[in-house]
Amino acid sequence: MSYVMPKSFSTWQCLVLLSALLISSLLLSVQSQLENRFRYYSCQTVGGNFTVNSSYEVNLNSFISSLSSLPQNEDGFYNVSVGETDNEKVNSLMLCRGDVKPTDCIGCIIRAGQEIRERCPNEKEANIWYDLCMLRYSNHTLLNTMETSPGFYLASDFDFPGEKDAWDNMLKDLLEELMSRAASGGSRKKFAVSKKSGPSLQTLYGLMQCTPDISERDCIDCLTRNIGRIPIRCNTKMGCEQVSVSCGLRYHTSRFYDLTAEEPSRATPPAHLPSPPPPPSNERVREEKGFVIDDTKGVVFIVMIVIGGVVILIASCLVIVLILRKKKHNHQNEMRKDSLKFEFSAVRSATNNFSPKNELGEGGFGKVYKGVLNGQEVAVKRLSDNAQQGEIQFKNEVLSMANLSHRNLVRLVGFSVENNERALIYEYLPNRSLDNFIFDKVLGWSTRYGIIEGVARGILYLHQDCHAHIIHRDLKPGNVLLDKDMTPKISDFGLAKLFDESQISKQFTKNIMATEGYIAPEFRNEGQISFKTDVYSFGVLVLEILSGK
């Protein structure tokens, strides 16, 4: 059983729905990418390298595979060890940003594990940072150890436009509050976010976090070192991120964290920031500047890609829809033609081999015969061999008449083509054409008025109401047939021409094939055709009907 879509649910609605779904999908993808961008990675050589199929590689692969089964927790901190032998054991720490949901946290960790495995293929110690999480592994102990390297920093392209002192004071107040709150967070989560308003109504948003396994003192020391590097690396930049393996800080004039993470201050900040302690002699300093933290360019670029992709998709859909519609229309036309087509032998038999006794009349392109086809009385127009442009006009009339339906138009029953033989098959109208009655004084005024009104309705349908604008071009009494109730029906579309709506104002033809006396002057003299061509012929016809002359 086939399913037919309701007419009310149009192709355009399907296209709009498809576009909306695509845009939503792309925007969700863009949002995900913006919220969890890759930051930095470090492959450490201090711990040495491992060989293919070694115990360490087996343990490392097992660790990476286990990430998808990590339990969700609100703290976002994980410590996993795989292996027995100390030198071949894989020790790991994973930390998600404090405002990240557990499901997003696990997703980020899985992605980080897959990425660092490719970037550091044989190092025993590696570290990787994303916007939402950090992952590190090593063959030495990581838990409960504060380390300030490796690390990285990112800085905005733009400087604060106001006074430097005002910026420094606003930043200092924000960092003091954040450090105090983050360090005092306890053994489950050392995380804090806050904001400060400064000059020119500028708001500065900040975030600090330490791994919860280190002590409060170690957290303060780690953050203090990172704060001490700000004047050299970021100065008055409107955004900065300074991160190491045990702690990190970030601030920006645009909010970058979840608003629900903001809490009132739970601790009194110290009077001033302590001076950064000197780095220990064995500190492994491996820091490089990474990607620019400023989001504007990235957002604009990604949004442009999304818009471009949507435009291309919609354009492609439109092209496909138009092509399919055209194919469907052509297919329907062919099917309609096939349903109207009769074998010429059947037409010949229906008219008694075009017997003169069956002849009803003769027009410009051939004779008309009465016949009986499939038990129905019909009028068959057999096109003559010497009819000028007969084949072209024949095809034109078939195309014009096949889809027309109006009580004041002669109905096309079918057609037939065989070699040079061509025939049009119409419904049979017993009263024949108007020219047999127009000069009859017995024809009453009400009948004459009804004929005028019917012809006018038929012409109006051809000009405005049918699927294509049609100009008859040969409207005359001989082409107006009458049924048994004297209802007029316009016939003989042998000169009909189809027009697009944008072309109806001015069309020209070299073939002035119409009846003298009914031809509009602009049509006769210049070959210009329009709806006025039929209106002129209709006016002449009305005068003849009214005057009987």
C-alpha positions in Angstrom: 0.0 0.0 0.0 1.4 3.4 -1.0 1.3 6.4 1.3 0.2 9.7 0.0 1.3 12.8 2.0 -1.5 15.1 2.9 -1.8 18.1 0.5 -1.7 20.4 3.5 1.8 19.2 4.2 3.6 20.9 1.2 7.1 20.4 -0.1 8.0 23.8 1.3 6.9 22.7 4.7 9.1 19.6 4.4 12.0 21.8 3.3 11.5 24.3 6.2 11.3 21.3 8.6 14.5 19.8 7.1 16.3 23.1 7.3 15.2 23.7 10.9 16.4 20.2 11.9 19.7 20.8 10.1 20.2 24.2 11.7 19.5 22.8 15.2 21.9 20.0 14.6 24.6 22.3 13.3 24.1 24.8 16.2 24.3 22.0 18.7 27.4 20.8 17.1 28.9 24.3 17.0 27.9 24.9 20.7 29.6 21.7 21.6 32.7 22.6 19.7 32.8 26.1 21.2 32.3 24.7 24.7 34.9 22.0 24.5 37.7 23.2 22.3 41.1 21.6 22.3 43.6 23.7 24.3 47.0 22.1 24.6 48.9 18.8 24.9 52.4 17.8 26.1 54.3 14.6 25.5 56.9 14.3 28.2 60.2 12.6 27.6 61.2 12.6 31.3 59.4 9.4 32.0 60.9 7.7 29.0 59.3 5.8 26.1 57.6 2.5 25.8 57.9 -0.1 23.0 55.2 -1.7 20.9 53.4 -4.6 22.7 55.2 -3.8 25.9 53.5 -4.2 29.3 53.1 -0.4 29.5 51.4 -0.2 26.1 49.0 -3.0 27.1 48.2 -1.2 30.4 47.8 2.2 28.6 45.4 0.7 26.0 43.5 -0.9 28.8 43.3 2.4 30.6 42.0 4.3 27.4 39.4 1.6 26.8 38.1 1.9 30.4 37.3 5.6 30.1 33.9 4.9 28.6 32.9 3.0 31.8 33.9 5.6 34.3 31.1 6.3 36.8 29.6 9.7 36.8 30.2 11.9 39.8 29.5 15.6 40.6 33.2 16.2 41.6 34.5 15.6 38.1 37.8 14.1 39.5 39.1 10.7 38.7 42.3 8.8 39.7 42.9 5.5 37.8 45.9 3.1 37.9 46.3 0.1 35.6 49.1 -2.4 36.1 51.1 -4.1 38.8 54.8 -3.3 38.2 55.7 0.2 39.3 57.7 1.1 36.1 55.0 -0.4 33.8 52.0 0.9 35.8 49.9 3.6 34.2 48.8 6.2 36.8 46.3 8.8 35.7 44.5 11.9 36.9 41.5 13.4 35.2 39.8 16.6 36.1 36.7 18.3 34.6 36.0 22.0 35.0 33.9 22.5 38.1 30.8 23.8 36.2 30.6 20.8 33.8 27.8 18.3 33.9 28.8 14.7 34.7 27.7 13.4 31.2 29.7 16.1 29.4 32.6 15.4 31.7 32.8 11.8 30.8 32.4 12.7 27.1 35.3 15.1 27.3 37.6 12.6 29.1 36.9 9.9 26.5 37.7 12.4 23.7 40.9 13.5 25.5 42.1 9.9 26.0 41.6 9.1 22.3 43.3 12.3 21.2 46.4 12.1 23.5 47.0 8.5 22.5 47.4 9.6 18.9 49.4 12.7 19.7 51.8 10.9 22.0 52.1 7.4 20.5 55.1 6.1 22.6 55.7 8.5 25.5 55.1 7.1 29.0 54.0 10.5 30.3 51.5 12.8 28.5 49.1 15.6 29.3 46.2 17.1 27.4 43.8 19.9 28.0 40.4 20.7 26.6 38.1 23.5 27.5 36.1 21.3 29.8 38.6 18.7 31.1 42.2 17.7 31.6 43.7 14.2 31.4 47.3 13.1 32.3 49.0 9.8 32.7 52.5 8.8 33.8 54.5 5.8 35.1 55.3 7.8 38.3 52.9 8.7 41.1 50.6 11.7 40.3 48.1 11.6 43.2 48.6 14.1 46.1 51.5 15.8 44.3 51.4 19.4 43.3 53.2 20.2 40.0 53.4 23.5 38.2 54.6 22.1 34.9 54.0 21.3 32.2 51.4 24.0 31.4 50.3 26.6 28.9 48.8 30.0 28.6 46.5 31.7 26.2 45.9 35.4 25.8 43.3 37.5 24.1 44.2 39.7 21.1 42.6 42.7 22.6 43.8 45.0 25.4 41.6 46.7 27.9 40.7 50.1 26.4 40.6 52.0 29.7 43.1 53.0 32.4 45.6 50.3 33.3 45.3 51.0 37.0 41.6 50.6 36.9 42.0 47.2 35.1 44.7 46.1 37.6 42.5 46.9 40.6 39.5 45.1 39.2 41.6 42.0 38.2 43.4 42.0 41.6 40.1 42.0 43.5 38.7 39.2 41.3 41.8 37.0 41.6 42.0 37.4 45.4 38.4 36.2 45.9 38.8 33.3 43.5 42.0 32.0 45.0 40.6 32.1 48.5 37.4 30.3 47.5 39.1 27.7 45.3 41.8 26.7 47.8 39.3 26.3 50.6 37.1 24.1 48.6 37.9 20.9 50.4 39.1 17.4 49.3 36.2 16.9 46.8 36.3 20.0 44.7 38.6 23.1 44.7 36.7 25.3 42.2 35.4 28.9 42.2 33.9 31.3 39.7 33.0 35.0 40.2 32.7 38.3 38.4 33.7 41.9 39.1 32.4 45.1 37.7 34.9 47.8 36.8 35.2 51.1 35.0 32.9 51.8 32.0 30.5 49.2 33.3 33.0 46.5 32.2 32.4 43.1 33.8 35.3 40.7 34.3 34.5 37.0 34.7 36.9 34.6 36.4 37.5 31.0 37.2 40.1 29.1 39.3 40.5 25.4 40.1 42.9 23.0 41.6 43.0 19.3 41.6 41.2 18.3 44.8 43.9 15.8 45.8 46.4 18.6 46.7 46.3 20.5 50.0 44.9 24.0 50.5 48.5 25.3 50.9 49.6 23.6 47.7 46.6 25.0 45.8 47.4 28.5 46.9 51.1 28.0 45.9 50.1 26.7 42.5 47.6 29.4 41.8 50.1 32.1 43.1 52.7 30.9 40.6 50.2 31.2 37.7 49.0 34.6 38.9 52.6 35.8 39.0 53.0 35.1 35.3 50.0 37.2 34.3 51.9 40.6 34.1 54.4 39.2 31.7 52.1 37.1 29.5 48.8 38.8 29.6 49.2 42.2 31.1 46.0 44.2 30.3 44.7 41.7 27.8 40.9 41.3 28.1 41.2 37.6 28.4 43.8 35.2 29.8 44.2 31.6 30.7 47.1 30.3 32.7 47.1 26.5 33.4 49.3 23.9 34.8 48.7 20.2 35.7 47.7 20.9 39.3 45.8 24.2 38.9 44.6 26.8 36.5 42.9 30.1 36.2 41.0 32.0 33.5 39.4 35.3 33.1 37.6 37.1 30.3 35.3 40.1 29.7 32.8 37.6 28.2 31.2 35.0 30.5 32.6 31.5 29.6 31.3 29.3 32.5 27.9 28.1 33.5 25.9 30.8 35.3 24.6 28.3 37.9 28.2 27.9 39.1 28.3 31.4 40.6 28.0 31.4 44.4 28.4 33.9 47.1 31.8 34.2 48.6 32.3 31.6 51.3 35.6 32.8 52.6 37.2 36.2 53.4 39.8 36.9 50.8 43.3 37.8 52.0 44.3 41.4 52.2 46.8 41.0 49.3 48.0 38.3 47.0 51.1 36.5 48.3 54.3 36.7 46.3 54.9 33.7 44.1 57.3 31.3 45.7 60.5 30.5 43.8 60.2 27.4 41.7 62.0 24.3 43.0 65.2 23.3 41.4 63.7 20.2 39.9 60.7 21.8 38.4 60.2 20.7 34.8 59.3 23.9 33.0 57.7 23.2 29.6 55.3 25.9 28.7 54.4 27.1 25.2 51.9 29.7 24.0 48.9 28.0 22.4 45.9 29.1 20.6 44.3 32.6 21.1 41.6 32.5 23.7 39.5 35.3 22.2 36.2 33.7 21.0 35.1 36.4 18.6 36.9 35.2 15.5 36.2 31.6 16.1 32.5 32.2 16.7 32.2 34.3 13.6 34.1 31.8 11.5 32.0 28.8 12.7 28.7 30.8 12.4 29.7 31.7 8.8 30.3 28.0 8.1 27.0 27.1 9.6 25.1 29.7 7.6 27.0 28.7 4.4 26.2 25.1 4.9 22.5 25.8 5.5 22.3 28.0 2.4 24.0 25.3 0.3 21.6 22.7 1.7 18.5 24.8 1.0 19.7 25.7 -2.5 20.4 22.0 -3.2 17.0 21.0 -1.8 15.3 23.6 -4.0 17.1 22.4 -7.1 16.3 18.8 -6.3 12.6 19.7 -5.6 12.4 21.6 -8.8 14.0 18.8 -10.8 11.7 16.2 -9.2 8.6 18.4 -9.8 9.6 18.9 -13.4 10.1 15.1 -13.9 6.9 14.4 -12.1 5.0 17.0 -14.3 6.6 15.5 -17.5 5.7 12.0 -16.3 2.2 13.0 -15.6 1.9 14.6 -19.0 3.2 11.5 -20.7 0.8 9.3 -18.7 -2.1 11.7 -19.6 -1.1 11.6 -23.2 -1.0 7.8 -23.2 -4.4 7.6 -21.6 -5.8 9.9 -24.3 -4.1 8.2 -27.2 -6.1 5.9 -29.5 -4.9 3.6 -32.3 -5.6 5.1 -35.7 -7.2 1.9 -36.9 -9.8 2.4 -34.1 -10.4 6.0 -35.2 -10.7 4.9 -38.8 -13.2 2.2 -37.9 -15.2 4.7 -35.7 -15.7 7.0 -38.7 -16.4 4.2 -41.2 -13.0 4.9 -42.8 -13.7 8.6 -42.8 -16.8 8.2 -44.9 -18.2 11.4 -46.6 -21.5 10.5 -45.0 -19.9 11.1 -41.6 -18.4 14.4 -42.5 -19.5 17.3 -40.3 -17.5 20.1 -41.8 -14.0 21.3 -42.8 -11.7 23.7 -41.1 -8.3 25.2 -41.8 -6.4 22.1 -40.9 -8.7 19.3 -42.1 -12.1 17.8 -42.1 -14.3 16.9 -39.1 -16.2 13.6 -39.0 -18.8 12.1 -36.7 -18.0 8.7 -35.2 -18.7 6.3 -32.4 -15.7 5.3 -30.3 -16.1 2.9 -27.4 -19.8 3.4 -27.6 -19.6 7.2 -27.3 -20.4 9.7 -30.1 -17.4 11.8 -31.0 -16.2 14.4 -33.4 -12.9 13.5 -35.1 -10.8 16.2 -36.7 -8.6 14.5 -39.3 -5.7 16.8 -40.1 -5.0 17.1 -43.9 -1.6 16.3 -45.3 -1.2 19.8 -46.8 -2.3 21.6 -43.6 0.3 24.4 -43.0 2.2 23.7 -39.8 -0.4 21.0 -39.1 1.9 18.8 -36.9 3.0 21.7 -34.8 -0.5 23.0 -34.3 -1.7 19.4 -33.6 0.8 19.0 -30.8 -0.1 22.4 -29.5 -3.8 21.6 -29.3 -3.2 18.3 -27.6 -1.1 19.9 -24.9 -3.5 22.8 -24.5 -6.6 20.8 -24.3 -5.5 17.8 -22.3 -5.6 19.5 -18.9 -8.5 21.9 -19.6 -11.9 21.5 -18.0 -14.6 24.1 -18.3 -18.3 23.9 -19.2 -17.8 26.4 -22.0 -14.9 24.5 -23.6 -15.1 21.5 -25.9 -13.8 18.5 -24.1 -10.9 16.6 -25.7 -11.6 12.9 -25.7 -8.3 11.8 -27.2 -6.0 11.9 -30.1 -4.3 9.5 -32.6 -1.0 9.6 -34.5 0.2 7.1 -37.1 2.9 8.0 -39.6 1.5 11.1 -41.3 -2.0 10.6 -40.0 -3.1 12.7 -37.1 -6.5 13.1 -35.6 -8.1 15.0 -32.7 -11.1 13.4 -31.0 -13.6 15.7 -29.3 -17.0 15.2 -27.6 -19.8 15.3 -30.2 -22.1 18.3 -30.0 -25.3 17.8 -32.0 -26.1 21.5 -32.8 -22.7 21.9 -34.4 -21.3 25.5 -34.6 -22.7 28.9 -33.8 -22.5 30.1 -37.4 -25.5 27.7 -38.2 -27.7 29.7 -35.8 -26.3 33.2 -35.5 -28.3 34.6 -38.5 -31.5 32.8 -37.5 -34.1 35.3 -36.5 -35.9 32.6 -34.4 -33.0 32.5 -32.0 -34.3 34.3 -28.9 -32.6 37.1 -27.0 -32.2 35.1 -23.8 -30.5 32.4 -25.9 -28.2 34.9 -27.6 -27.4 36.4 -24.2 -26.6 33.0 -22.8 -24.3 32.3 -25.7 -22.4 35.6 -25.2 -22.1 35.0 -21.5 -20.8 31.4 -22.0 -18.2 32.4 -24.6 -17.0 35.2 -22.2 -16.7 32.7 -19.4 -14.7 30.3 -21.6 -12.3 33.1 -22.7 -11.9 34.3 -19.1 -11.0 30.7 -18.1 -8.4 30.5 -20.9 -6.9 33.9 -20.0 -6.9 33.8 -16.2 -8.2 30.6 -14.5 -6.5 27.7 -16.2 -3.0 26.4 -15.2 -1.4 28.2 -18.2 -2.4 31.5 -19.9 -3.9 30.5 -23.2 -4.7 32.9 -26.1 -7.1 31.3 -28.7 -6.2 33.6 -31.6 -9.0 32.4 -33.9 -12.2 33.1 -32.0 -15.1 33.1 -34.5 -18.7 31.6 -34.8 -17.4 28.5 -36.5 -15.2 27.7 -33.5 -18.1 28.1 -31.0 -20.0 24.8 -30.8 -23.4 24.3 -29.2 -24.7 21.4 -27.3 -28.3 20.2 -27.1 -29.1 22.9 -24.6 -27.5 25.6 -26.7 -24.7 25.9 -24.2 -21.7 27.4 -26.1 -18.4 25.6 -26.1 -15.2 27.0 -27.6 -13.4 24.7 -29.9 -10.5 24.5 -32.3 -7.3 25.2 -30.4 -5.2 24.6 -33.4 -3.9 28.2 -33.2 -3.7 28.3 -29.4 -0.4 29.4 -27.9 0.7 28.9 -24.3 2.3 31.8 -22.4 4.1 32.3 -19.1 2.6 35.0 -17.0 5.7 37.2 -17.5 5.3 37.0 -21.3 1.7 37.8 -21.9 2.2 41.6 -22.3 4.0 41.4 -25.7 4.4 38.5 -28.0 5.1 38.4 -31.7 4.6 35.8 -34.4 5.2 35.7 -38.1 2.4 33.2 -38.7 -0.8 35.2 -39.0 -3.1 32.2 -39.2 -6.6 33.4 -38.3 -9.9 34.3 -40.0 -10.3 37.6 -41.8 -12.7 40.0 -40.1 -11.9 38.7 -36.6 -8.2 39.6 -36.5 -7.1 42.5 -34.2 -5.2 45.3 -36.0 -2.0 44.8 -34.0 -2.1 41.1 -34.8 -2.7 41.6 -38.5 -0.3 44.5 -39.1 2.6 43.7 -36.7 2.1 40.1 -35.6 1.7 41.2 -32.0 -0.5 38.9 -29.9 -1.9 39.3 -26.4 -5.1 38.8 -24.5 -6.5 41.8 -26.4 -6.3 39.7 -29.6 -9.1 37.4 -28.2 -11.0 40.4 -26.8 -11.1 42.0 -30.2 -12.4 38.8 -31.8 -14.9 38.4 -29.0 -16.2 42.0 -29.6 -16.8 41.2 -33.3 -18.5 38.0 -32.3 -20.8 39.8 -29.9 -21.8 42.3 -32.6 -22.7 39.5 -34.9 -24.8 37.7 -32.2 -26.7 40.9 -31.3 -27.2 42.1 -34.9 -27.7 38.7 -36.5 -25.6 40.0 -39.4 
